[in-house]
Amino acid sequence: MRRYLFGAAAGVAVWWILSLLINSEIILPSPMAVLGSLNEVIKSKEFYTALVSTVLKGLLSTSLVIFIGTSVGMLMGLKKGLSEALKPFVTLLQSVPVVSWLALAIFLWGIGWKGPVLLTTLSLLPVVIINTYSGVLNVDTRLIEMAKVYGVEKKKVFKYIYLGSLLPFMLASLRITLGNVWKTVLVTEFLCGDRGIGVMIAWARSYVDTPKIFALTLIGVTLAVSFERAGEGFFERVLKRWKLS
């Protein structure tokens, strides 16, 4: 913890020195200017409305990514024919530029909450699918054959062999999703959202309010780190219960 605090303090010190050298609030505002802007932001009612909107989009996108990605990845790993059929679609999801999905979302729904959710889900979905698929392929087939020989129940085979092999990959998927979903939501809100922290950043950019942009960015970083830590803690508790059951 001390090293973490020392690193954070060193980062702020470097930031402060660079802001003095550059001497331009538009290019690099000082830490004090950003803190002052942050204080103004958190006092406004607009911020809390935007925060709730961003959090809801992030939670919905995360749920869709984890549910769809895990389900599709498991099916691809268990069914070889399905795997060959779906691989081109997963590659397509990885390859299509975000701007193309953005144009499609605007054509379909215009400016609103659906575009950010769609873009965030499509951006993160391939990673979860591939992670889960790799986890299923990582299952030791010898253990499955042994379980069949000894007549082990299918439920136990699924729980202790398949899920046991999948858990590290699922944890990696959760970390990647929770670590990236918030910055993706903010970017998509910036591009096609009607409310949210990303929209506030877009308005701050229009008014060339760099300290406010930095302040909102700090809020976004705090949001990402907080949810990532909370998600990991929740997953670890579930893992402990799973081992004890």
C-alpha positions as CSV (number, residue, x, y, z in Angstrom):
1,M,0.0,0.0,0.0
2,R,2.9,2.4,0.9
3,R,4.5,1.8,-2.5
4,Y,1.2,2.4,-4.2
5,L,0.8,5.7,-2.4
6,F,4.4,6.6,-3.1
7,G,3.8,5.9,-6.8
8,A,0.7,8.0,-6.9
9,A,2.4,10.9,-5.1
10,A,5.3,10.7,-7.5
11,G,2.9,10.8,-10.5
12,V,1.2,13.9,-9.1
13,A,4.5,15.6,-8.5
14,V,5.6,14.9,-12.1
15,W,2.2,16.2,-13.3
16,W,2.6,19.4,-11.3
17,I,6.1,20.0,-12.5
18,L,5.1,19.5,-16.2
19,S,2.2,21.8,-15.8
20,L,4.5,24.5,-14.5
21,L,6.9,24.0,-17.3
22,I,4.2,24.0,-20.0
23,N,2.4,26.9,-18.3
24,S,-0.9,26.4,-20.2
25,E,-4.1,25.4,-18.6
26,I,-5.5,24.4,-22.1
27,I,-2.7,21.9,-22.7
28,L,-2.0,20.6,-19.2
29,P,-3.8,22.0,-16.2
30,S,-2.2,21.8,-12.8
31,P,-3.4,19.3,-10.2
32,M,-5.0,22.1,-8.2
33,A,-6.9,23.4,-11.2
34,V,-8.2,19.9,-11.8
35,L,-9.2,19.4,-8.2
36,G,-11.1,22.7,-8.2
37,S,-12.9,21.6,-11.4
38,L,-13.6,18.2,-9.8
39,N,-15.1,20.0,-6.8
40,E,-17.5,21.9,-9.0
41,V,-18.4,18.8,-11.0
42,I,-19.4,16.7,-8.0
43,K,-21.5,19.6,-6.6
44,S,-23.7,19.7,-9.7
45,K,-26.9,17.7,-10.1
46,E,-26.1,17.1,-13.7
47,F,-23.1,15.0,-12.7
48,Y,-25.1,12.5,-10.6
49,T,-27.6,12.0,-13.4
50,A,-24.7,11.4,-15.8
51,L,-23.0,9.1,-13.4
52,V,-26.1,6.9,-13.0
53,S,-26.6,6.8,-16.8
54,T,-23.0,5.7,-17.3
55,V,-23.1,3.1,-14.5
56,L,-26.3,1.6,-15.9
57,K,-24.8,1.3,-19.4
58,G,-21.6,-0.2,-18.0
59,L,-23.5,-2.8,-15.9
60,L,-25.8,-3.7,-18.8
61,S,-22.9,-4.0,-21.3
62,T,-20.9,-6.1,-18.8
63,S,-23.8,-8.5,-18.2
64,L,-24.4,-8.9,-21.9
65,V,-20.7,-9.5,-22.7
66,I,-20.2,-12.0,-19.9
67,F,-23.4,-13.9,-20.5
68,I,-23.2,-14.0,-24.3
69,G,-19.4,-14.4,-24.5
70,T,-19.3,-17.3,-22.0
71,S,-22.2,-19.1,-23.5
72,V,-20.9,-18.8,-27.1
73,G,-17.4,-19.7,-26.0
74,M,-18.5,-22.8,-24.2
75,L,-20.6,-24.0,-27.1
76,M,-17.7,-23.4,-29.5
77,G,-15.5,-25.5,-27.3
78,L,-17.9,-28.3,-26.8
79,K,-19.1,-28.5,-30.4
80,K,-16.4,-28.7,-33.0
81,G,-18.8,-28.1,-36.0
82,L,-20.3,-25.1,-34.3
83,S,-16.8,-23.8,-33.5
84,E,-15.8,-23.9,-37.2
85,A,-19.1,-22.2,-38.2
86,L,-18.8,-19.3,-35.6
87,K,-15.0,-18.6,-35.9
88,P,-15.5,-16.3,-39.0
89,F,-18.2,-14.3,-37.1
90,V,-15.8,-13.8,-34.1
91,T,-13.1,-12.7,-36.5
92,L,-15.5,-10.3,-38.1
93,L,-16.4,-8.8,-34.7
94,Q,-12.7,-8.3,-34.0
95,S,-12.0,-6.8,-37.4
96,V,-14.9,-4.4,-38.0
97,P,-13.8,-0.8,-37.1
98,V,-15.7,0.8,-34.3
99,V,-16.7,3.7,-36.6
100,S,-18.7,1.3,-38.8
101,W,-20.7,0.0,-35.8
102,L,-21.1,3.6,-34.7
103,A,-22.6,4.6,-38.1
104,L,-25.0,1.6,-37.9
105,A,-26.1,2.4,-34.4
106,I,-26.8,6.0,-35.3
107,F,-28.8,4.9,-38.4
108,L,-30.8,2.5,-36.3
109,W,-31.4,4.5,-33.1
110,G,-29.9,7.9,-33.4
111,I,-28.4,9.5,-30.3
112,G,-29.3,7.7,-27.1
113,W,-28.3,4.9,-24.7
114,K,-28.7,1.9,-27.1
115,G,-25.7,2.9,-29.3
116,P,-23.1,3.0,-26.4
117,V,-24.4,-0.3,-25.1
118,L,-24.2,-2.0,-28.5
119,L,-20.7,-0.6,-29.3
120,T,-19.4,-1.5,-25.9
121,T,-20.8,-5.0,-26.1
122,L,-19.5,-5.7,-29.6
123,S,-16.0,-4.3,-28.7
124,L,-15.5,-6.6,-25.7
125,L,-17.5,-9.7,-26.8
126,P,-14.7,-11.3,-28.9
127,V,-12.2,-11.3,-26.0
128,V,-14.6,-13.2,-23.7
129,I,-15.7,-15.6,-26.4
130,I,-12.0,-16.5,-27.2
131,N,-11.0,-16.7,-23.5
132,T,-13.9,-19.1,-22.8
133,Y,-13.3,-21.1,-25.9
134,S,-9.6,-21.5,-24.9
135,G,-10.7,-22.6,-21.4
136,V,-12.9,-25.4,-22.8
137,L,-10.1,-26.6,-25.0
138,N,-7.8,-26.6,-22.0
139,V,-10.0,-29.2,-20.3
140,D,-8.0,-32.5,-19.7
141,T,-9.9,-35.1,-21.8
142,R,-8.2,-37.8,-19.7
143,L,-10.1,-36.7,-16.7
144,I,-13.4,-36.7,-18.6
145,E,-12.7,-40.3,-19.8
146,M,-11.8,-41.4,-16.3
147,A,-15.0,-39.8,-15.0
148,K,-17.0,-41.8,-17.6
149,V,-15.3,-45.0,-16.7
150,Y,-16.2,-44.5,-13.0
151,G,-19.7,-43.4,-13.7
152,V,-19.4,-39.9,-12.3
153,E,-22.5,-37.8,-12.6
154,K,-22.6,-35.4,-15.5
155,K,-23.4,-32.5,-13.1
156,K,-20.2,-33.2,-11.1
157,V,-18.2,-33.6,-14.4
158,F,-19.4,-30.2,-15.5
159,K,-18.8,-28.6,-12.2
160,Y,-15.4,-30.0,-11.2
161,I,-13.8,-30.7,-14.5
162,Y,-15.2,-28.2,-17.0
163,L,-15.7,-25.3,-14.6
164,G,-12.5,-26.1,-12.8
165,S,-10.6,-25.6,-16.1
166,L,-12.7,-22.6,-17.1
167,L,-12.4,-20.6,-13.8
168,P,-9.0,-19.0,-14.6
169,F,-10.2,-18.0,-18.0
170,M,-13.4,-16.7,-16.6
171,L,-11.5,-14.6,-14.1
172,A,-9.3,-13.2,-16.9
173,S,-12.5,-12.4,-18.9
174,L,-14.0,-10.6,-15.9
175,R,-10.9,-8.6,-15.3
176,I,-10.6,-7.6,-19.0
177,T,-14.3,-6.6,-19.2
178,L,-14.4,-4.7,-15.9
179,G,-11.1,-3.0,-16.8
180,N,-12.2,-1.8,-20.2
181,V,-16.0,-1.5,-20.1
182,W,-16.0,1.9,-18.5
183,K,-13.5,3.6,-20.8
184,T,-15.4,2.1,-23.8
185,V,-18.7,3.3,-22.4
186,L,-17.3,6.8,-22.0
187,V,-15.9,6.9,-25.6
188,T,-19.2,5.6,-27.0
189,E,-21.1,8.2,-25.0
190,F,-18.8,10.8,-26.3
191,L,-19.6,9.7,-29.9
192,C,-23.3,8.9,-29.8
193,G,-24.7,9.2,-26.2
194,D,-27.4,11.6,-25.0
195,R,-26.3,11.6,-21.4
196,G,-23.5,10.3,-19.3
197,I,-20.0,11.2,-18.2
198,G,-18.8,10.8,-21.8
199,V,-21.3,13.4,-22.9
200,M,-20.1,15.7,-20.2
201,I,-16.5,15.3,-21.6
202,A,-17.8,16.1,-25.0
203,W,-19.4,19.4,-23.8
204,A,-16.2,20.3,-21.8
205,R,-14.2,19.8,-25.0
206,S,-16.6,22.1,-26.9
207,Y,-16.0,24.8,-24.3
208,V,-12.2,24.0,-24.3
209,D,-12.5,23.3,-20.5
210,T,-9.4,21.1,-20.1
211,P,-9.5,21.0,-16.3
212,K,-13.0,19.7,-16.4
213,I,-12.0,17.1,-19.0
214,F,-9.2,15.9,-16.6
215,A,-11.6,15.9,-13.6
216,L,-14.1,13.8,-15.5
217,T,-11.3,11.5,-16.6
218,L,-10.3,11.0,-13.0
219,I,-13.9,10.1,-12.2
220,G,-13.9,7.5,-15.0
221,V,-10.6,6.0,-13.8
222,T,-12.0,5.8,-10.3
223,L,-15.1,4.1,-11.6
224,A,-13.1,1.5,-13.5
225,V,-10.8,0.7,-10.7
226,S,-13.6,0.5,-8.1
227,F,-15.7,-1.9,-10.2
228,E,-12.7,-4.0,-11.1
229,R,-11.8,-4.5,-7.5
230,A,-15.4,-5.1,-6.5
231,G,-15.8,-7.7,-9.3
232,E,-12.6,-9.5,-8.4
233,G,-13.7,-9.6,-4.7
234,F,-17.1,-11.0,-5.6
235,F,-15.6,-13.6,-8.0
236,E,-13.1,-14.8,-5.3
237,R,-16.0,-15.2,-2.7
238,V,-17.9,-17.3,-5.3
239,L,-14.8,-19.3,-6.0
240,K,-14.3,-20.1,-2.3
241,R,-18.0,-21.2,-1.9
242,W,-17.6,-23.3,-5.1
243,K,-14.6,-25.1,-3.6
244,L,-16.3,-25.7,-0.3
245,S,-19.5,-27.1,-1.9
